């Protein structure tokens, strides 16, 4: 299945790939974070689209990512 990673804030596609283990991939991205050479992101949500290409129905999983929130520690007096 075709899988596309998109930044939720901008709509920019950051990676397009084909995966035969979509359930495993989706479980992995729902973990702590997703890291690319240009940044670290967190899973936001996903969509599964069906479309017709020629006379063949295809599926595409789009995984939306949000920028990782830095861990901020606040001390209370």
Number of C-alpha atoms within 10 A of each C-alpha: 13 14 20 17 19 20 19 16 10 8 11 11 14 12 12 13 10 12 13 10 9 14 9 11 12 15 9 13 18 16 10 11 15 17 12 9 5 7 9 14 19 19 22 15 12 15 9 10 10 10 11 9 8 7 7 7 9 13 13 15 21 18 22 22 24 18 16 15 9 6 6 6 6 6 5 4 3
